[in-house]
Amino acid sequence: MFLTRAGVLPMTLVAAAEAGLLAVFRGDAVDWSLFAIASVGLMLAHMANNLMNDLFDLQVGTDTEDYPRNLYSPHPVLSGVITRNGLARLALIVNAICLAIMVWLTLQRGWAIVGFAVGGFLLSLAYTAPPLRLKKRGLGEPTVVVVWGPLMVGGVYYAATGMIPAAIIAASLPYAILCTTVLMGKHIDKAPWDEPEGTRTLPVILGERKARSVTRAMFVAFYFLTSVLVITGGFPVGTLLVFLSFQLLVRVWRVYGRAKPKTSPVPNPVWPLWFAPHSFLLTRRAGGLLVLGFMLGAIIKF
């Protein structure tokens, strides 16, 4: 759990749950065994991504003793928990299990599964690995929208139902955008380290103030798009439960309205991360309410 950064896996679990519950709400036939296998594959793919990120960021010299990755949580290799070769072997094992799941789902559903799985793997690999290093070129944040939206939700939906209506791609975007606010916050927090090293994440390109404003706009986009999808029938009315997280949104909104403090004004075990934990708390709360709303919609079909 420590090596794979399991604390952030609930975000992926919500994406998988959204896919299955969307299918029930829409009245599509669901193969629940394939849904379960695809969901497990999704979780393992996220674990593999985290392992590969640590491996390649260490290889290219991004992760060092005084870089935030090793400050908010001990780096697996730098902390001595595992060797670099051990981390590589672990990443290989998890990816091999993902490959086996992809092959099984492909035999059951067809070649489209390969597109979802390989697409996700290549984007995960290119996020930190040379030569593309999407994170370094300001493309990491858009990548997360694609992965948490069309690839995760769309992929599980296809595995569970054997179809992928265009409406599902649209329905996958609100939560994907919300998940991306966590990465935006993390990269705002890391900007003082990233900019001198030439790692041009989107917050580095925009500057802290504009990046905070863009992240605020992404919060608004999540609630706005959820409302639009309810009005157009893409989401059940129950998903409006996400507005019960409004009080937390107000608190997070205020945090993003001010520059990062020099020291944390509250007990903060993941300092120097400041914006990212607030985004994560909102994503976890709103994501849970979104799933609850989908569950209600699946029951009453409204």
C-alpha positions in Angstrom: 0.0 0.0 0.0 2.9 2.3 0.7 4.8 1.6 -2.5 1.7 2.0 -4.7 0.4 5.1 -2.9 -2.8 3.4 -2.2 -4.3 6.5 -0.4 -5.2 8.0 -3.8 -6.8 4.8 -5.3 -10.3 5.7 -4.2 -10.4 8.3 -7.0 -10.0 5.4 -9.4 -12.6 3.3 -7.6 -15.1 6.1 -8.0 -14.4 6.2 -11.8 -15.1 2.4 -12.0 -18.2 2.7 -9.9 -19.5 5.5 -12.1 -19.2 3.3 -15.2 -21.1 0.4 -13.8 -23.9 2.6 -12.2 -24.2 4.6 -15.4 -24.9 1.4 -17.3 -27.6 0.4 -14.8 -29.2 3.9 -15.0 -29.2 3.8 -18.8 -30.8 0.3 -18.7 -27.9 -1.4 -20.6 -27.2 -5.1 -19.8 -24.2 -5.5 -17.5 -21.9 -8.5 -17.2 -21.0 -8.0 -13.6 -18.1 -10.5 -13.6 -16.4 -8.5 -16.5 -17.2 -5.3 -14.7 -15.4 -6.6 -11.6 -12.4 -7.8 -13.5 -12.1 -4.5 -15.4 -12.4 -2.6 -12.1 -9.6 -4.6 -10.6 -7.5 -4.0 -13.7 -8.2 -0.3 -13.4 -7.0 -0.3 -9.8 -3.8 -2.3 -10.7 -3.2 0.0 -13.6 -3.2 3.0 -11.3 -0.8 1.2 -8.9 1.5 0.4 -11.9 1.4 4.1 -12.9 2.4 5.2 -9.5 5.3 2.7 -9.4 6.5 3.8 -12.8 6.3 7.5 -11.9 8.6 6.9 -9.0 10.9 4.8 -11.0 11.3 7.2 -14.0 11.3 10.4 -11.9 14.2 8.9 -10.0 15.9 7.8 -13.2 15.8 11.3 -14.8 16.9 13.0 -11.6 13.6 14.7 -10.7 13.1 12.9 -7.4 15.9 13.8 -4.9 16.3 13.9 -1.2 15.0 17.5 -1.0 12.3 17.3 -3.6 8.6 17.3 -2.4 8.0 13.7 -3.4 10.5 12.6 -0.7 9.2 15.3 1.8 5.5 14.7 2.0 6.0 10.9 1.8 9.2 8.9 1.9 10.3 7.9 -1.6 10.3 4.1 -1.9 13.9 4.0 -3.1 15.4 7.1 -1.5 14.0 6.0 1.9 15.6 2.6 1.6 12.3 0.6 1.6 13.1 -1.0 -1.7 15.9 -0.9 -4.2 15.6 0.6 -7.7 15.7 -2.9 -9.3 13.1 -4.1 -6.8 10.8 -1.2 -7.7 11.3 -2.0 -11.4 10.5 -5.7 -10.8 7.4 -4.8 -8.8 6.2 -2.4 -11.6 6.8 -5.2 -14.1 4.8 -7.7 -12.1 1.8 -5.4 -11.7 1.9 -4.5 -15.4 2.0 -8.2 -16.2 -1.1 -8.8 -14.2 -2.8 -5.9 -16.1 -1.7 -7.5 -19.4 -3.3 -10.8 -18.4 -6.5 -9.0 -17.5 -6.4 -7.1 -20.8 -6.0 -10.4 -22.7 -9.0 -12.0 -20.9 -11.3 -9.0 -21.4 -10.2 -8.8 -25.1 -11.2 -12.5 -25.6 -14.6 -11.6 -24.0 -15.3 -8.2 -25.6 -13.1 -7.8 -28.6 -10.1 -5.6 -29.7 -11.5 -2.3 -28.5 -10.3 -3.4 -25.0 -6.8 -3.2 -26.3 -7.3 0.4 -27.4 -8.4 1.4 -23.9 -5.7 -0.6 -22.1 -2.8 0.2 -24.3 -3.8 3.9 -24.5 -3.9 4.2 -20.7 -0.5 2.4 -20.4 1.2 4.5 -23.0 -0.1 7.7 -21.5 1.0 6.5 -18.0 4.4 5.6 -19.3 4.9 8.9 -21.3 3.8 11.0 -18.3 7.3 10.7 -16.7 9.4 8.5 -19.0 11.7 9.8 -21.7 11.5 10.9 -24.4 8.1 12.5 -24.2 7.9 13.2 -20.4 4.4 14.8 -20.8 4.6 16.2 -17.2 7.6 18.3 -18.2 5.9 19.8 -21.2 2.6 21.0 -19.6 0.7 18.0 -20.9 0.4 16.0 -17.7 -2.8 17.7 -16.6 -4.7 17.2 -19.9 -3.5 13.6 -19.8 -5.2 13.1 -16.4 -8.5 14.3 -17.9 -8.3 11.8 -20.7 -7.3 8.9 -18.4 -9.8 9.5 -15.6 -12.5 10.2 -18.1 -12.8 8.4 -21.5 -10.2 5.8 -20.8 -11.2 4.7 -17.2 -15.0 5.3 -17.3 -15.3 4.5 -21.0 -13.1 1.4 -20.7 -14.9 -0.1 -17.8 -18.3 0.7 -19.4 -17.3 -1.1 -22.6 -16.0 -4.1 -20.7 -19.2 -4.3 -18.7 -21.7 -3.8 -21.5 -19.9 -4.4 -24.8 -20.7 -0.9 -26.1 -19.5 2.7 -25.7 -22.1 5.3 -26.5 -20.8 8.8 -27.1 -22.9 10.0 -24.2 -20.6 8.0 -21.9 -17.6 10.0 -23.0 -19.4 13.2 -22.1 -20.6 11.8 -18.8 -17.0 10.8 -17.9 -15.7 14.4 -18.0 -17.0 16.1 -14.8 -15.4 13.7 -12.4 -12.2 13.5 -14.6 -11.9 17.3 -14.3 -12.4 17.2 -10.6 -9.6 14.6 -10.3 -7.3 16.8 -12.3 -7.7 19.5 -9.7 -5.6 17.3 -7.3 -2.8 17.2 -9.8 -3.1 21.0 -10.5 -2.8 21.6 -6.7 0.2 19.2 -6.5 2.0 20.9 -9.3 1.3 24.4 -7.9 2.8 23.1 -4.6 5.9 21.8 -6.5 6.4 24.8 -8.8 9.2 26.3 -6.7 11.2 23.1 -7.2 10.0 22.3 -10.8 10.6 25.6 -12.4 14.4 25.8 -11.7 14.8 22.3 -13.0 13.0 23.0 -16.2 10.0 20.9 -15.5 7.3 23.0 -17.1 4.1 21.7 -15.6 0.9 23.7 -16.4 1.2 25.7 -13.2 4.8 26.5 -14.0 3.7 27.7 -17.4 0.8 29.7 -16.1 2.3 31.0 -12.9 0.9 30.4 -9.4 -1.9 33.0 -9.5 -3.3 32.0 -12.9 -3.0 28.3 -12.0 -5.0 28.8 -8.9 -7.7 30.6 -10.9 -7.7 27.8 -13.5 -8.2 25.3 -10.7 -11.0 27.2 -9.3 -12.6 27.2 -12.7 -12.3 23.5 -12.8 -14.2 23.2 -9.5 -17.0 25.2 -11.1 -16.9 23.1 -14.2 -17.5 19.9 -12.2 -20.7 21.2 -10.6 -21.8 23.0 -13.7 -21.3 20.0 -16.0 -23.0 17.7 -13.5 -26.0 20.0 -13.5 -26.1 20.1 -17.3 -26.0 16.3 -17.5 -28.8 16.0 -15.0 -30.9 18.5 -17.0 -30.2 16.6 -20.3 -30.8 13.2 -18.8 -27.2 12.0 -18.9 -27.0 11.8 -15.1 -29.7 10.8 -12.6 -31.3 13.5 -10.5 -29.7 11.9 -7.5 -26.2 13.1 -8.6 -27.2 16.6 -7.5 -26.2 15.3 -4.1 -22.7 16.5 -5.1 -23.9 20.0 -4.0 -23.9 18.7 -0.4 -20.1 19.2 -0.7 -20.7 22.9 -1.2 -19.6 23.9 2.3 -16.2 22.1 1.7 -16.0 23.7 -1.7 -16.3 27.2 -0.1 -13.4 26.3 2.2 -11.2 25.0 -0.6 -12.2 27.9 -2.8 -10.8 30.3 -0.1 -7.6 28.3 0.1 -7.1 28.7 -3.7 -7.8 32.4 -3.4 -4.6 33.1 -1.5 -0.9 32.4 -2.2 0.6 29.4 -0.5 1.7 30.2 3.1 5.4 30.0 4.0 4.6 27.4 6.7 1.4 25.3 7.2 -1.0 27.2 9.5 -2.6 23.8 10.5 -1.1 20.4 11.3 -0.2 19.0 7.9 1.5 15.6 7.6 2.0 16.1 3.8 3.7 19.5 3.9 5.0 21.0 1.6 1.8 20.0 -0.2 -0.8 22.6 0.5 -3.2 23.0 -2.4 -3.2 19.3 -3.4 -4.6 17.9 -0.1 -7.5 20.4 -0.2 -8.3 19.4 -3.8 -8.1 15.7 -2.7 -10.5 16.2 0.2 -13.1 17.9 -2.1 -12.6 15.2 -4.7 -13.1 12.5 -2.2 -16.3 14.1 -0.7 -17.9 15.1 -4.0 -16.9 11.7 -5.6 -18.5 9.8 -2.8 -21.7 11.8 -3.2 -21.6 11.3 -6.9 -21.5 7.5 -6.5 -24.3 7.7 -3.9 -26.4 9.8 -6.4 -25.7 7.2 -9.1 -26.8 4.4 -6.8 -30.1 6.2 -6.2 -30.5 6.8 -9.9 -29.8 3.1 -10.5 -32.5 2.1 -8.1 -35.3 4.6 -9.0 -34.1 5.3 -12.6 -34.6 9.0 -12.3 
